[in-house]
Amino acid sequence: PVLMLMVALFVYFRGESAQINGEPVLSELVKYDAQFKSVSTVSGIGKAKHYLWYTVEERARGVRVSERQKAALSHLTLGDALSLEMAPRVAGSKTLWALSVKHNDEVLISPTVNAQP
């Protein structure tokens, strides 16, 4: 059991490291016009994970953001219109990371405005 736990933790940390340190896979870019729902922080093993929650087609979804990007979203309120561009950092991953977030033509997140982490 201890060996299995150690292997599982190794796999988890390796995958999370690839997510955090990877470059966006632009061939898997996703774009949405959505409404802002909230921003949250989830405690993870080792480091907290930050999410921007939005609603599209009456369905709530989340996209990962860095701590710096999270701060740029602090003035948004429920229902604000957003234009989102997201991509995974590991090919084939279902975990999307925010590349660009715009609200009323104001760029809140972009690769040049607030780079990671």
C-alpha positions as CSV (number, residue, x, y, z in Angstrom):
1,P,0.0,0.0,0.0
2,V,2.8,2.5,0.8
3,L,4.5,1.8,-2.5
4,M,1.3,2.3,-4.4
5,L,0.7,5.6,-2.6
6,M,4.2,6.7,-3.5
7,V,3.8,5.8,-7.1
8,A,0.4,7.6,-7.2
9,L,1.9,10.8,-5.7
10,F,4.8,10.7,-8.2
11,V,2.4,10.4,-11.1
12,Y,0.2,13.2,-9.7
13,F,3.2,15.6,-9.2
14,R,4.7,14.8,-12.6
15,G,1.3,15.5,-14.3
16,E,0.7,18.7,-12.3
17,S,4.3,19.9,-13.1
18,A,3.7,19.3,-16.8
19,Q,0.4,21.4,-16.5
20,I,2.0,24.3,-14.7
21,N,5.2,24.5,-16.6
22,G,4.0,23.5,-20.1
23,E,3.4,25.8,-23.0
24,P,-0.2,26.1,-24.5
25,V,-1.0,23.6,-27.1
26,L,-2.4,26.1,-29.6
27,S,-3.7,23.4,-32.0
28,E,-6.3,22.6,-29.3
29,L,-7.4,26.3,-28.7
30,V,-11.0,26.7,-27.6
31,K,-12.9,30.0,-27.8
32,Y,-16.2,30.9,-26.0
33,D,-18.3,33.9,-25.5
34,A,-19.6,33.4,-21.9
35,Q,-20.8,35.0,-18.7
36,F,-18.6,35.3,-15.6
37,K,-19.7,33.2,-12.7
38,S,-16.8,33.3,-10.1
39,V,-13.2,32.8,-9.3
40,S,-12.1,30.1,-6.9
41,T,-9.1,28.6,-5.3
42,V,-8.8,24.9,-4.6
43,S,-6.2,23.6,-2.3
44,G,-4.0,21.0,-4.1
45,I,-1.2,18.9,-3.0
46,G,1.7,21.2,-2.7
47,K,0.2,24.3,-4.4
48,A,-3.3,25.9,-4.7
49,K,-5.1,25.8,-8.0
50,H,-7.0,28.8,-9.3
51,Y,-10.1,28.6,-11.5
52,L,-12.2,31.1,-13.5
53,W,-15.8,29.8,-13.6
54,Y,-18.0,30.9,-16.4
55,T,-21.4,29.9,-17.9
56,V,-21.8,29.0,-21.6
57,E,-25.0,27.5,-23.0
58,E,-26.4,27.4,-19.5
59,R,-23.6,25.2,-18.3
60,A,-21.0,26.1,-15.7
61,R,-17.4,25.4,-16.7
62,G,-14.0,26.2,-15.3
63,V,-10.6,27.1,-16.7
64,R,-7.3,27.2,-14.8
65,V,-5.7,30.5,-14.2
66,S,-2.4,31.5,-12.5
67,E,-2.4,33.5,-9.3
68,R,-1.4,36.6,-11.2
69,Q,-4.2,36.1,-13.7
70,K,-6.7,35.5,-10.8
71,A,-5.9,39.0,-9.5
72,A,-6.7,40.5,-12.9
73,L,-10.2,39.1,-12.6
74,S,-11.1,40.6,-9.2
75,H,-13.4,43.4,-10.4
76,L,-15.7,41.1,-12.4
77,T,-19.3,40.6,-11.2
78,L,-21.7,37.7,-11.8
79,G,-23.1,37.7,-15.3
80,D,-20.4,40.0,-16.9
81,A,-19.9,39.1,-20.6
82,L,-16.5,37.5,-21.3
83,S,-14.7,36.5,-24.4
84,L,-12.4,33.5,-23.6
85,E,-9.5,31.8,-25.4
86,M,-8.2,28.6,-23.7
87,A,-5.9,25.8,-24.4
88,P,-4.4,22.8,-22.6
89,R,-0.7,22.7,-21.7
90,V,-0.5,19.0,-22.2
91,A,-1.6,17.6,-25.5
92,G,-5.0,15.8,-25.2
93,S,-5.6,17.1,-21.6
94,K,-9.1,18.2,-20.6
95,T,-7.6,20.8,-18.3
96,L,-7.8,24.1,-20.1
97,W,-5.8,27.2,-19.1
98,A,-6.8,30.8,-19.8
99,L,-4.8,32.4,-22.6
100,S,-7.0,35.4,-23.2
101,V,-9.9,36.9,-21.3
102,K,-11.7,40.1,-22.5
103,H,-14.5,42.0,-20.8
104,N,-16.1,44.9,-22.7
105,D,-13.1,45.1,-25.1
106,E,-10.8,45.4,-22.0
107,V,-8.0,42.7,-22.1
108,L,-7.9,41.2,-18.6
109,I,-5.7,38.2,-19.4
110,S,-3.3,37.7,-22.3
111,P,0.1,36.2,-22.8
112,T,1.6,39.6,-22.9
113,V,-0.4,41.4,-20.2
114,N,0.1,38.9,-17.3
115,A,2.4,36.0,-18.0
116,Q,2.4,33.0,-15.7
117,P,2.7,32.0,-12.9
